[in-house]
């Protein structure tokens, strides 16, 4: 039975959730997305200043997170780890940021 993500999960719980997702538990990944989507969308929107670009970058970040989940060590919270993936990771953020900034 899948246990829903609690707003304040412990580091051990987060490592367990990451292991479940890495093992293919799509329900846990869906819960993870639902829990952090608002925060990450605000980060993407603030960075890119464009709704459509923020949504695209966020989708890429979630895809990267799903594939990178086996590497989650629990050194930071899942929230921080996901934010870092968006800001520095495999999303199209750098290309999109360059394109958006060129329009300014």
RARA-V676713 format. One line per field, one symbol per residue. ss: DSSP state (h for helix, s for strand, l for the rest). burial: + if it has 9 or more other C-alpha atoms within 8 Angstrom, else -. Layout:
BEGIN
ss=???
burial=???
END
This chain:
BEGIN
ss=llllllllllhhhhhhhhhhhhlllhhhhhhhhhhhhhhhhhhhhhhhllhhhhhhhhhhhhhhhhhhhhhllllllhhhhhhhhhhhllllhhhhhhhhhhhl
burial=----+--------++-++++++--+--++-+++-++---++-+++--++---+++-++-+++-+++--+--+-+--+---++++++--+++-+--++--+----
END
